Amino acid sequence: MDILSYTAVGLAKAIREGKTTATEAMQAVLDKIEEVEESIHAYVTIDKEKAIKKAEEVQKKIESGELTGALAGVPIAIKDNLCTEDMLTTCSSKMLENFVPTFSAEAIRNLEKAGAVIIGKTNMDEFAMGSTTETSYFGVTRNPWNTEHVPGGSSGGSAAAVAASECFFALGSDTGGSIRQPAAYCGVVGMKPTYGTVSRYGLVAYGSSLDQIGPLTKDVTDCATVMEVLASHDEKDSTSIKREDTDFTSALVADVKGMRIGIPSDYFREGLNPEIKDAVLATAKVLEEKGAIVEEFNLSLVEYAIPTYYTIASAEASSNLERFDGIKYGYRTPEYEGLHNMYKKTRSEGFGEEVKRRIMLGAFVLSAGYYDAYYLKALRVKSMICKAFDKAFEKYDIILGPVAPTTAPKLGASLADPMKMYLADIYTISVNLAGLPGISVPCGMDSKGLPIGVQMIANSFEEKKLFRAAYTYEKTKRMSKSVKCAE
């Protein structure tokens, strides 16, 4: 069996059984990167020597019985806004193009303890601000299914790396859909966990009340397995939650009998591509045939999600990015006259257009004359959105809908109209505003041969319901494909 065709869990099992080694797996991935990276550009940084050396060390620990976990020896990729000790962490920005952290994010430490081996850092929209991975200072990432199209964003590099077999799974961050949307565009599985489930320590902040780290994987089993490793209480993160129910792989049961699934009618109005609508409704039909109870309902407040999100996220971004001033670390303009001029030139030269646009918007809504009119009003609407979900989850176990209104757009199409790019987040951002878990699972292809993803949303701390439903759908689809092949 070709090494790259393994899932992450399958590879770790093969390594434990002596069918292959961590070193061979890493070399296979590096060879694949050498073959396709020029056309995909999923990575910003790759440390081949360090990766091979680490794989050799992990292999010895596996052979000695020191490492026995379900991810031991698996080569992985990390989004470039997660601090990684002694490895460039740039946030795909000129502002941090030479920044090398002295510590690793808690999520990375957890994976390394489990024996996963880091290949390198993946490309992203600058400071996670964008939906296409086109705002990166280091150039665009391309969709492996069709290189004329975007991979989504901001975790586009991570999604593309998984889809192109340039890693076995990757980490991303999700502020308004930045894991789920690229997962849908690239035909992989992506999860945004309940806020606080994964430590944000070491994640370069964009919107602190919205950001959450999560995995992008080949299948649902890998996703649940990685989540078990990532989920942990961390005293270094004041928003980290101590949970006792993180045995997510126990939910990998192909049974949704009696599960109540709600489909928001608001999500299927004008603007949704008919092919995506059909694919999502077909997913609901599959689950219904497996015993789930499916019905439509009105979620409400959907049209207010985008202005609410961009008001809050931009306000938090303007505050979080204030630290990049040319004094402490990062880029500093080479020529300036006085301190104020140095601040101004450093930030003007160091940040890209999209980042500056959001900083200015955030500074505006937080200013004395507009704080009440915009920011406080957005917080009130956020509370209303949370209550709308609470009401929905009194009746339903899962909410099912699209991830994005269209499949992956062509390169350049979204940047030409920023508002169009913002509107593409309409189905994902409410999940972040309410702190809920959501998962994107591949559910078909459009007429252009581009992947379609379906989104499943559950109440806080109920990731197991998502895994159960997603696993059931995935297994049912695989069985139906097998039957067709046999015929």
C-alpha positions in Angstrom: 0.0 0.0 0.0 1.3 3.5 -1.0 2.3 5.3 2.2 0.5 8.5 1.2 -2.8 6.7 0.8 -2.9 6.0 4.5 -5.0 8.1 6.8 -3.2 9.5 9.9 -4.6 6.7 12.1 -3.9 4.1 9.5 -0.3 5.2 9.1 0.4 5.2 12.8 -1.0 1.6 13.0 1.2 0.6 10.1 4.2 2.0 11.8 3.4 0.2 15.0 3.0 -3.0 13.1 6.3 -2.6 11.4 4.8 -2.3 7.9 6.6 1.1 7.4 8.5 3.6 9.6 8.1 7.2 10.6 11.2 8.0 8.6 9.8 6.4 5.4 6.5 8.2 5.9 8.3 11.6 6.3 10.5 10.9 3.2 7.4 10.1 1.2 5.7 13.3 2.2 8.9 15.4 1.5 9.1 13.7 -2.0 5.4 14.6 -2.6 6.1 18.2 -1.5 9.0 18.3 -3.9 6.7 17.1 -6.7 3.7 19.4 -6.2 4.6 22.4 -4.0 5.7 24.6 -6.9 2.1 24.5 -8.3 0.2 24.4 -4.9 2.4 26.6 -2.6 0.8 25.2 0.6 3.9 25.9 2.8 5.7 29.0 3.9 8.5 27.1 5.8 9.8 23.5 5.5 12.7 22.2 7.6 13.5 18.9 5.8 16.6 18.1 7.9 14.9 18.7 11.2 11.8 16.8 10.1 13.8 13.7 9.1 15.9 13.8 12.3 12.7 14.1 14.4 11.1 11.3 12.5 14.1 9.1 13.3 13.9 10.0 17.0 10.2 9.2 17.1 10.7 5.9 15.3 13.2 4.8 18.0 10.7 5.7 20.7 8.0 3.7 18.9 10.3 0.7 18.6 11.2 0.9 22.3 7.5 1.1 23.3 7.8 4.6 24.7 5.3 5.9 22.1 2.2 3.9 21.4 -0.4 6.5 20.6 -2.7 6.7 17.6 -0.7 9.5 16.0 2.9 8.4 16.7 5.2 8.9 13.7 2.6 10.8 11.6 4.0 13.8 9.6 1.9 16.9 10.2 1.7 20.5 9.0 1.0 23.6 11.2 -0.7 26.8 10.2 1.8 29.7 10.4 0.0 31.6 13.1 0.8 28.9 15.7 4.1 29.6 17.5 6.6 26.9 16.9 9.9 26.8 18.9 13.0 27.5 16.8 10.9 27.6 13.5 9.7 30.7 11.6 6.2 31.8 12.5 5.3 34.6 10.1 1.5 34.8 10.0 2.2 35.1 6.3 3.0 38.8 6.9 6.0 41.0 6.2 5.6 42.2 9.8 6.8 38.8 11.1 8.8 37.5 8.2 11.9 36.9 10.4 10.1 36.0 13.7 11.3 32.8 15.4 9.5 32.0 18.7 11.3 30.7 21.7 8.3 28.4 22.7 5.6 26.3 21.0 1.9 26.7 21.2 0.2 24.3 23.7 -1.6 22.5 20.8 1.7 21.8 19.1 3.2 20.6 22.4 0.3 18.1 22.8 0.8 16.7 19.3 4.5 16.4 19.8 4.0 14.5 23.1 1.7 12.1 21.1 4.6 11.5 18.6 3.4 13.5 15.6 6.3 15.0 13.6 6.1 18.5 12.2 7.0 19.0 8.5 6.7 22.8 8.4 4.4 25.8 8.5 1.5 26.3 6.0 0.6 29.4 4.1 -2.5 31.5 5.2 -4.2 34.8 4.7 -2.1 37.5 6.5 -2.8 37.4 10.2 -5.8 35.0 9.3 -7.6 37.9 7.7 -9.2 36.6 4.5 -11.2 33.8 3.0 -9.0 32.7 0.1 -5.3 32.6 1.2 -4.6 35.3 -1.3 -3.7 38.0 1.2 -0.4 36.2 2.2 2.8 38.2 1.9 4.4 35.1 0.4 2.0 34.6 -2.5 -1.2 32.7 -3.1 -1.9 29.0 -2.3 -3.8 27.1 -5.1 -6.5 24.6 -4.8 -5.2 21.0 -5.5 -8.4 20.1 -7.3 -8.0 23.0 -9.8 -5.0 25.3 -9.5 -6.9 28.2 -11.1 -9.1 28.3 -8.0 -8.5 29.3 -4.4 -8.2 26.8 -1.5 -10.3 28.9 0.8 -9.0 30.7 3.9 -7.5 31.7 6.1 -6.3 28.1 6.7 -6.0 27.5 3.0 -2.4 26.2 3.1 -3.3 23.6 5.7 -6.4 22.4 3.7 -4.4 22.3 0.5 -1.6 20.4 2.1 -4.0 17.7 3.3 -5.8 17.5 0.0 -2.5 17.3 -2.0 -1.0 14.6 0.3 1.7 17.0 1.5 0.9 15.9 5.0 -1.3 13.4 6.8 -3.2 16.1 8.8 -2.8 19.8 9.6 -3.7 22.3 12.2 -5.7 25.4 11.4 -7.4 28.2 13.3 -11.0 29.2 12.9 -12.2 32.8 13.7 -15.2 32.9 11.4 -15.0 29.7 9.4 -11.3 29.6 8.6 -11.0 25.8 9.1 -14.5 24.7 7.8 -14.6 26.8 4.6 -11.1 25.7 3.2 -12.0 22.1 4.3 -15.1 22.3 2.1 -13.2 23.9 -0.8 -10.5 21.3 -0.7 -12.6 18.2 0.0 -11.2 17.4 3.4 -12.7 17.2 6.9 -12.3 20.3 9.2 -13.5 20.9 12.7 -13.9 24.1 14.8 -14.3 22.8 18.4 -16.3 24.5 21.2 -14.6 27.7 22.3 -12.1 26.9 25.1 -11.7 23.2 24.2 -8.2 23.7 22.7 -5.8 26.0 24.3 -5.1 29.3 22.4 -1.7 29.7 24.1 0.8 30.3 21.4 -1.8 31.2 18.7 -1.2 34.7 17.3 -4.4 36.4 18.2 -6.8 37.9 15.6 -10.2 38.0 17.4 -9.6 36.6 20.9 -13.2 35.9 21.7 -13.7 34.0 18.4 -10.4 32.2 17.6 -10.2 28.5 18.1 -7.6 25.9 16.9 -8.7 22.8 15.2 -7.7 20.0 12.8 -8.0 19.4 9.0 -7.9 15.7 8.2 -8.5 13.1 5.6 -11.5 11.6 7.3 -13.7 11.8 10.4 -11.8 9.1 12.3 -8.6 11.1 12.0 -10.5 14.3 13.0 -11.8 12.7 16.2 -8.4 11.2 17.0 -6.5 14.5 16.6 -9.2 16.3 18.7 -8.6 13.8 21.6 -4.9 14.9 21.6 -5.6 18.6 21.2 -8.3 19.0 23.8 -6.8 19.8 27.2 -7.1 22.3 30.0 -4.3 24.8 30.0 -3.7 27.2 32.9 -1.7 29.5 30.5 -5.0 30.3 28.7 -7.6 31.9 30.8 -10.4 30.9 28.4 -9.3 27.2 28.5 -12.0 24.9 29.8 -11.4 21.7 31.8 -13.5 18.9 30.1 -14.0 15.3 31.1 -15.7 14.2 27.9 -12.9 14.3 25.4 -12.9 10.6 24.4 -14.2 11.7 21.0 -13.3 8.4 19.2 -15.9 6.6 21.3 -18.5 8.5 19.2 -17.4 6.9 16.0 -20.5 4.8 15.7 -22.4 4.5 12.4 -25.8 5.1 14.1 -28.0 8.2 14.0 -31.3 6.5 14.9 -33.5 9.0 16.7 -31.1 11.9 16.3 -33.0 15.1 15.6 -31.5 17.2 12.8 -32.7 20.7 12.0 -32.1 22.4 8.6 -32.4 26.2 8.8 -34.6 27.4 6.0 -32.8 30.8 6.2 -29.6 29.1 4.8 -31.4 28.0 1.6 -32.5 31.4 0.3 -31.2 33.6 -2.5 -27.4 33.4 -3.1 -26.8 29.7 -2.5 -25.5 27.7 -5.5 -28.2 25.1 -6.5 -25.6 22.4 -6.7 -24.6 23.0 -3.1 -28.2 23.1 -2.0 -28.8 19.7 -3.7 -25.7 18.2 -2.1 -26.6 19.3 1.4 -30.2 18.2 1.1 -28.9 14.8 -0.2 -26.7 14.5 2.9 -29.8 15.1 5.1 -31.7 12.4 3.1 -28.8 9.9 3.8 -29.0 10.6 7.5 -32.8 10.4 7.5 -32.6 7.0 5.8 -30.3 5.9 8.6 -32.9 6.8 11.2 -32.4 10.5 11.9 -35.5 12.8 12.3 -34.9 15.7 9.8 -37.0 18.8 9.5 -36.7 22.4 8.5 -37.0 25.4 10.9 -36.3 29.1 11.0 -33.1 30.0 12.8 -33.5 33.8 12.4 -30.9 36.6 12.7 -28.8 35.1 9.9 -28.7 38.4 8.0 -27.2 40.1 11.1 -24.4 37.6 11.5 -21.9 39.2 9.0 -22.1 42.8 10.3 -21.9 41.6 13.9 -18.9 39.4 13.2 -16.9 41.9 11.3 -17.6 44.6 13.8 -16.4 42.5 16.8 -13.6 40.7 15.0 -12.2 44.0 13.6 -12.4 45.7 16.9 -10.5 42.8 18.6 -8.0 42.7 15.7 -7.2 46.4 16.0 -6.4 45.9 19.7 -4.5 42.6 19.2 -2.3 44.0 16.4 -1.4 47.1 18.3 1.6 45.3 19.6 3.3 45.2 16.2 4.9 48.6 16.4 8.5 48.0 15.3 9.8 48.3 18.9 9.5 44.8 20.5 9.9 42.4 17.6 9.1 42.0 14.0 9.6 44.3 11.1 10.9 47.9 11.6 11.1 50.5 8.8 14.7 51.2 7.9 14.3 54.9 7.5 12.3 57.2 9.9 12.4 60.5 11.7 11.3 60.2 15.3 9.2 57.7 17.2 5.8 58.6 15.8 7.1 58.5 12.2 8.7 55.1 12.9 5.4 53.7 14.2 3.5 55.0 11.2 5.9 53.8 8.5 6.5 50.4 10.2 2.8 49.6 10.3 2.1 51.1 6.8 4.9 49.0 5.3 4.6 45.9 7.4 0.8 45.2 7.1 -1.0 44.3 3.9 -4.1 45.9 2.5 -6.7 43.6 4.1 -5.1 43.8 7.5 -5.0 47.6 7.4 -8.6 47.7 6.2 -9.7 45.6 9.3 -7.5 47.5 11.7 -9.0 50.8 10.5 -12.6 49.4 10.8 -11.9 48.1 14.3 -10.4 51.4 15.4 -13.4 53.2 14.0 -16.0 51.1 15.8 -14.1 51.4 19.1 -13.7 55.2 18.8 -15.5 57.5 21.3 -18.2 58.7 19.0 -19.1 55.3 17.6 -18.5 52.7 20.4 -22.1 52.7 21.5 -23.6 52.8 18.0 -21.6 49.9 16.5 -19.5 47.9 18.9 -22.0 47.6 21.8 -24.8 47.0 19.4 -22.8 44.2 17.8 -22.3 42.6 21.2 -26.0 42.8 21.9 -26.8 41.1 18.6 -24.2 38.5 19.3 -26.1 37.7 22.5 -29.3 37.4 20.5 -27.6 35.0 18.0 -26.5 32.8 21.0 -30.1 32.7 22.3 -31.4 31.8 18.8 -29.0 28.8 18.8 -30.0 27.9 22.4 -33.6 27.8 21.4 -32.8 25.6 18.3 -30.8 23.1 20.4 -33.8 22.7 22.7 -35.4 20.8 19.8 -32.5 19.6 17.7 -29.3 17.6 18.3 -27.6 18.9 15.2 -28.1 21.8 12.7 -27.2 20.9 9.2 -26.5 23.3 6.3 -24.0 24.5 3.7 -20.4 25.7 4.5 -20.3 28.4 1.8 -22.7 29.8 -0.8 -20.4 28.6 -3.7 -17.6 26.2 -4.3 -14.0 27.5 -4.5 -14.0 30.8 -6.6 -11.3 31.5 -9.1 -8.1 33.2 -8.0 -8.6 37.0 -8.0 -12.4 36.9 -8.0 -12.8 37.6 -4.3 -10.1 40.1 -3.7 -11.5 42.3 -6.4 -14.6 42.8 -4.2 -13.9 42.5 -0.5 -17.6 42.7 0.4 -18.2 39.6 -1.7 -15.5 37.8 0.2 -17.0 38.8 3.5 -20.5 37.6 2.4 -19.0 34.2 1.7 -18.7 33.6 5.5 -22.5 33.9 6.0 -23.0 30.2 7.1 -19.9 29.8 9.3 -19.5 33.0 11.4 -22.5 32.5 13.7 -20.8 29.3 15.0 -17.9 31.4 16.2 -20.1 34.2 17.6 -21.9 31.6 19.7 -18.8 29.6 20.6 -20.3 26.4 19.2 -18.5 23.3 17.6 -18.9 22.8 13.9 -17.5 20.3 11.4 -17.2 20.4 7.6 -17.5 17.0 5.8 -17.1 16.4 2.0 -20.5 15.7 0.4 -20.0 15.8 -3.3 -18.6 17.6 -6.3 -20.0 20.4 -8.5 -20.2 20.3 -12.3 -16.7 21.9 -12.5 -15.1 19.1 -10.5 -14.7 21.1 -7.3 -15.6 19.7 -3.8 -18.7 20.6 -1.9 -18.8 20.5 1.9 -21.7 20.1 4.3 -21.6 21.8 7.7 -22.9 20.2 10.9 -23.3 22.3 14.1 -23.9 21.1 17.6 -24.5 22.7 21.0 -21.5 23.6 23.1 -19.4 20.6 24.3 -21.4 18.2 22.1 -18.7 17.4 19.6 -19.5 13.7 20.0 -22.9 14.2 18.3 -21.1 15.8 15.4 -18.6 12.9 15.1 -21.4 10.4 15.3 -23.4 12.1 12.5 -20.4 12.8 10.3 -19.0 9.3 10.8 -22.4 7.8 9.9 -22.7 9.9 6.8 -19.1 9.1 5.7 -19.4 5.3 6.2 -22.8 5.2 4.4 -21.4 7.1 1.4 -18.3 4.8 1.3 -20.5 1.7 1.4 -22.7 3.0 -1.4 -19.6 3.7 -3.5 -18.4 0.2 -2.9 -21.7 -1.2 -3.9 -21.6 0.8 -7.2 -18.0 -0.3 -7.9 -19.0 -4.0 -7.3 -22.0 -3.7 -9.7 
